[in-house]
Amino acid sequence: MPHTHLDAAGHPRPQLVRDPDWHDLCGPWLFAHDDADTGRAERWMDPAVTEPFTTTITVPYPPESKASGVHDTGHHPVVWYRRSLDLRRPASGRLLLHFGAVDYRAEVWLDGRPAGRHEGGHTGFTCDLTDVLDGDGEHVLVVRAEDQPLDAAQPRGKQDWRRDPHVIWYERTTGIWQPVWLEEVPEEHVTVLHWLPDVAHARVGCRVRLSRWPRGPRDLTVRLTVGERVLAEQRIRTEGQETAFDISVPALRHGQDLDDLLWRPEKPHLVDAAVTVTDPADGTRLDQVSSYLGLRDLGWDDGVFLLNHRPYFLRMALQQGYWPESHLAAPGEALRRDVELAKELGLNGLRIHQKIEDPRFLYWADRLGLLLWEEMPSAYVFGAPTVERVAHEWTEAIRRDLSHPAIVAWVPVNESWSVPNPALVPEQRHFMDALYHLTKALDPTRPAVSNDGWELSAADIWGVHDYTQHASVLADRYGHAALRQGAFTERWPAGKRLTLEGVRHQGQPVVLSEFGGATFEPADGENWFGYDTVATEEDFTARLDALVTAAVDSGLAGFCYTQLTDTLQETNGLLTAEREPKVPTETVRAIVGRPRTLG
């Protein structure tokens, strides 16, 4: 029986679920640092070599974190993992080993035999163990992870290259930091499933990729339901590995009766989907997967962000996705709780900053109703390695997350990181623009921002970072008259030019995508805590109220406050690092949700 979206909670791949159930491999593994990088030469991948593995680590927590049980924050560019597995070769089908994310470069062996490799620290990969599995019983799985802390061309986001965190950069996350799991699948099975809703035309686009080129025609049957109500059921025949087709949804044609179908933060309705692959020659079912989608359209016009063809003001906060005990890996129910906390504070969205978030977080944003901007973690130097690595990993991220209704914008570059001089170095601007066009080629349905913050080039939304602490300045800069006049070429804020040569405003929404950032904690001359310091809870509340009011009553299409939670030395959150409110939740909610007074 197909699953519903309610059954996907906790599944590491919630939009592609199948029976039999998956097997979680998180928990205790053996672990070793390999600072001299001698593990390959000494054959640490061989089952008989056990001496180096003297430490136990709790996967998926990175070894720098307390939750891992290792808690070593030093520079360790190479680490190894090992564990025993009781495996049986499938009678038919394949045995797959999935890694949610391994930072940065991974190699995998089973019983000393190569099983797979991957480069990219924020996206997942799969190893097919079937052909390297020699007999049933106990087998030894070994993983080598390489994460060079000084390689500035490696996409790392907010992970520090220095030994200790400084300014706005945090502890590193090396090796495995998202779930590891086993799955038994049919010989011919679905590997990619994408949903592209088109409410205006009463249809849903569907893309299906099979694990191999089929040995004959195949029937794909898609059934879309909401509870007991069947919205659509369609069968198409394919002879290829990848198929794209449209599914008509007649219920979407009734324009006055959409409230129980459309997805939005206030009413995040989800549609359950079942996809079945059959052999038409004899009716044999080859594979069946369950998924879900949200019916919603996105748009932007005349300076306004549109959700389901209606103006929608963005009330967001910056989210680093970092926890004191476990760093980038979320502990327990933390992924769901962060979504709940954002909504309790009156926010309708988060800008996930310098991190490709766990799919389980995206699931909870889909299910509970929270808009997300997804952002590529940055490298910090420009050159061919950066171009190749970022383009590859960003493509993987978009392909993985394309179907989540909560994601409403893609951000491949932040504040010119990795492209420090796009106004002077043509190839840097070409790279920014190429990432924008790559993003639009992979997903034409969402807005994309080539460089969020300043030095804007190709972009569907103009994201501006402005940390002035004076509400009157925000009101002057982003008032309706200023925005209508296209006043975007002054070198403000941060002394940066907002647009590059030749860029003209063509009605893109302008979003204050970073602002605020005040802290209770004063700087000590060495550490950095926030963009300004306030003395009391009352002062903090007054500052937040003034800045948010200026943003809400401006000509902006939305705001993103810095930030949701304190993160290490960056103590400018609405919540502490432990997710406790600094001022009463209802106070923040009243400020953030303030109605707009449009002039």
Phi, psi and omega in degrees: 000132181298147175284164168251174180297337177293330180284345185280351180301127180087346178288136183290347177226074194293344180260011174207089187243138178219162169267152354292169187293163180278160181242116184283130178254010177287154183132205184287129171233160169279152191213150176207139167281152179222064186298329179276354180055050179253359187300321179295310182298327181269005173062047178295343180283348181285139181302329184284344183270103183244344189301321183292338189269080185257357184241149173253136178236147175264108178279138017256025184280134183293151185296342177287342188267155176295322184297337181287337187088352179263305174053054176242110186266010180287178177281110178227091189289340181228131177226156181232147176235150179210140171203156177267145180228141172265106187241149173234133177292129181301140176298324172211148181101196186232154175249116185251141175248120184251138172242124179293319176190137175226120184259118007239325184239126188237143169231143186231136176231145169240119183054037178083355180264135179301132181242342179166168177206160182200147173238132182129118191273357188236001180233158187270174177204166185230138174247127175274109184274352191304311187277350176257358181274113184254090177086167180268158177122210184277133178227160183245123178256129180232138178233131171251130177238133178241126183218089186286112185293337183261003179276096184285350176273359180270123178302120187227346183065231185267013178283128187285143174271340177281166181297319181239150180301142177218154178048249184249018180249151192240182177301152180284160173235101184259141171076212186291128177218008170226169190302149171244133186204154179255148178213132173263127186231161174295163179303318177245116189215165179282129178248333180225135178219117182240145176238132180230090182292145176222082186298320183301327181254014174054052181206165175229127173281141180229133175237129181233132174239132178265163185289341180203167175293125185294151182273016179171179178301148177229144174260130174251122178245127180242131179233123180250128183223153168235105188062234179271356184273125177270116179276325182196149170214125187217141177237133176230156178253136181227152176237008183241177181281328182234132185226137176233134181204164179255143178246121177286134178238089186303329182299336181285351180282343180274093188295340181263006185224048185254352190299329181270005181244322188283149178264131171203161183305324182286332179217082186278068179293134177243147179253127176279145182226137173237130180239126181238135176250124180230158174267113184293344181295321182224004178078009181296131176278119182271325180198152173216130179230154176248147182209187174206165178207167174241134178272104178202147176249149176241150176198175179202132184196139173053041175080011186238138170276134185245130172239120184055040173070019177232146177302138182219117183276127183275123178239090192238169170226154175284135181231121181276338181063051186226138181236140186303322185272340189226001176061233185286342180274128185279134177274140170051233182268021187296328182296312177296317185297323179296322176296315180298318181297317179301317180291324178297329179280359179090005179281148173250004179194165173227142169261107180288117194259118171059039181201138168267108191284154178307135178304334178291329173293317179299322178301312182292327174295320176298312189286321183268342176092081178212123179289145180227139163259127178259134189230136179284129173299137189274151157271178185231007170227156178258141178167178183302317178301319178297314180303311183294315184291314182295314181299319181293311184289325178295321176299316178298319182295315180296316179297324179291320193253007188304327190268359182283118181296335181294330181285121184238000177200148176247136181230097181282337182223142178239125171050037177063017175296133186078347175228072192289343183223060183293339178283338185249336184247104187304322184293333177291319177293321177302319180296314177303312182292325179296322178294322175300311183289326173299315180300315181291331177290323179283328182211095179280358187272344184245152172292148178232147181236113185292329183206098184281129175127303181191182182047052184288142174231241179293126182192142174269336172235137176264103178268126184240134176256121186216109184257024172301143179261012183250114182300326181296326177293316177301316181299319180291317184290324188242021174295163184302318182296316181299315182291321179296329180278357178068040184279075187237008186258355177293154180274071177213152349274184178058022180068015184259145173285133184284326181232150176275167185305131175088354181276130180235144178289128181234039176089008178296141172300140175255122182241131174281085194275358163208130174195172180085240173078022179283155182229157171280340194261122183286149176292149181252014179094339181240317180270159181242129186242328183185182183273348174193165182240135174243157189269328189223169175299322179296317178296319179299314180298317180295319179296313179300315181298314183295314183291316180294319178300318178297321180290318182293320184270012181268191174268012181288161175266355180165176179220162175221107185279140176262109003209182183291312184228153167301146178221108185047236185283352181270083190262054182242031182274161168289334178240159173288173178299333178274007176072032174260140182290141177275329172230161184307138182304319182294332177292312178298318181300318180295322180289309184297323183270013182306130177298151180281140173245096188269132179266000000 
